[in-house]
């Protein structure tokens, strides 16, 4: 894995890491990442899981009332569908070890 940096990894850096660890070319690694993203977009409505990382799910939000922060006026917010990412427990535990 790359050294600890303050900036997030770019797509190119991720592809380079995948290529180095798996012995494939960087171009193939980029194609795999692109394919994984396209597959996630198509399957998100049924939920799409990346084992050990998390799951994309489509959720229906109910209509609700909100408040305009500038005027304080109460407004109605319509119901809508949103995409959420639920982090897997294994991922949470690897990044933030559980408290004892």
LOMIMI-183506 format. One record per residue (C-alpha): residue number from 1; residue in one letter; x, z, y. Coordinates in Angstrom, 1 decimal. Example, Ala and Ser with C-alpha at 12.3 -4.5 7.8 and 13.67 -1.06 7.14 Angstrom:
BEGIN
   pos   code        X        Z        Y
     1      a     12.3      7.8     -4.5
     2      s     13.7      7.1     -1.1
% end
This chain:
BEGIN
   pos   code        X        Z        Y
     1      x      0.0      0.0      0.0
     2      x      1.2     -0.7      3.6
     3      x      2.8      2.1      5.6
     4      x      0.4      4.3      7.7
     5      x     -0.4      2.5     11.0
     6      x     -2.7      3.2     13.9
     7      x     -4.3     -0.2     13.7
     8      x     -6.7     -1.3     11.0
     9      x     -5.4     -3.9      8.6
    10      x     -6.3     -7.5      9.5
    11      x     -7.8     -9.9      6.9
    12      x     -4.4    -11.6      6.7
    13      x     -2.7     -8.3      6.0
    14      x     -5.3     -7.4      3.3
    15      x     -4.8    -10.8      1.7
    16      x     -1.0    -10.3      1.7
    17      x     -1.4     -6.9      0.0
    18      x     -3.8     -8.2     -2.6
    19      x     -1.5    -11.2     -3.3
    20      x      1.6     -9.0     -3.6
    21      x     -0.1     -6.5     -6.0
    22      x     -1.8     -9.1     -8.2
    23      x      0.8    -11.9     -8.3
    24      x     -1.5    -14.5     -6.8
    25      x     -0.9    -16.6     -3.8
    26      x     -1.9    -15.4     -0.3
    27      x     -4.2    -18.5      0.0
    28      x     -6.0    -17.5     -3.3
    29      x     -6.3    -13.9     -2.1
    30      x     -8.0    -15.2      1.2
    31      x    -10.4    -17.3     -0.9
    32      x    -11.2    -14.3     -3.1
    33      x    -11.9    -12.1      0.0
    34      x    -14.1    -14.9      1.5
    35      x    -16.0    -15.3     -1.7
    36      x    -16.6    -11.6     -2.0
    37      x    -18.0    -11.5      1.6
    38      x    -20.3    -14.5      0.9
    39      x    -21.5    -13.0     -2.3
    40      x    -22.2     -9.7     -0.5
    41      x    -24.2    -11.5      2.2
    42      x    -26.4    -13.3     -0.4
    43      x    -26.9    -10.2     -2.6
    44      x    -27.4     -7.5      0.0
    45      x    -31.2     -7.8     -0.2
    46      x    -30.9     -6.6     -3.8
    47      x    -28.1     -4.2     -3.0
    48      x    -24.5     -5.2     -3.5
    49      x    -22.0     -2.7     -5.0
    50      x    -18.2     -2.9     -4.8
    51      x    -17.2     -0.4     -7.5
    52      x    -15.2      2.5     -6.1
    53      x    -15.9      1.6     -2.5
    54      x    -19.6      1.6     -1.9
    55      x    -22.9     -0.3     -1.7
    56      x    -24.6     -2.6      0.8
    57      x    -28.4     -1.9      0.9
    58      x    -31.3     -3.4      2.9
    59      x    -33.5     -0.6      4.3
    60      x    -36.8     -0.8      6.1
    61      x    -36.9      1.4      9.2
    62      x    -40.2      2.7     10.3
    63      x    -41.6      2.2     13.8
    64      x    -40.8      5.1     16.1
    65      x    -40.8      6.2     19.7
    66      x    -37.7      6.3     21.7
    67      x    -36.6      7.0     25.2
    68      x    -35.0      4.7     27.8
    69      x    -31.8      6.6     28.8
    70      x    -31.8      5.2     32.3
    71      x    -35.4      6.0     33.3
    72      x    -36.4      8.6     30.7
    73      x    -39.5      6.5     30.0
    74      x    -40.9      6.7     26.4
    75      x    -40.8      3.4     24.6
    76      x    -42.1      2.2     21.2
    77      x    -39.4      0.8     18.8
    78      x    -40.8     -1.6     16.3
    79      x    -40.2     -1.4     12.5
    80      x    -37.3     -3.5     11.3
    81      x    -35.0     -4.2      8.4
    82      x    -31.4     -3.0      8.7
    83      x    -28.3     -3.3      6.4
    84      x    -26.6     -0.1      5.6
    85      x    -23.4      0.7      3.8
    86      x    -23.4      3.7      1.5
    87      x    -19.9      4.9      0.7
    88      x    -19.2      5.7     -3.0
    89      x    -18.3      9.3     -3.9
    90      x    -15.0      8.2     -5.4
    91      x    -14.1      6.6     -2.0
    92      x    -15.1      9.7     -0.1
    93      x    -13.1     12.0     -2.4
    94      x    -10.0      9.7     -2.1
    95      x    -10.1      9.7      1.7
    96      x    -11.4     13.2      2.3
    97      x    -10.7     15.4     -0.7
    98      x    -13.6     17.8     -1.5
    99      x    -13.4     21.3     -0.1
   100      x    -12.6     24.1     -2.5
% end
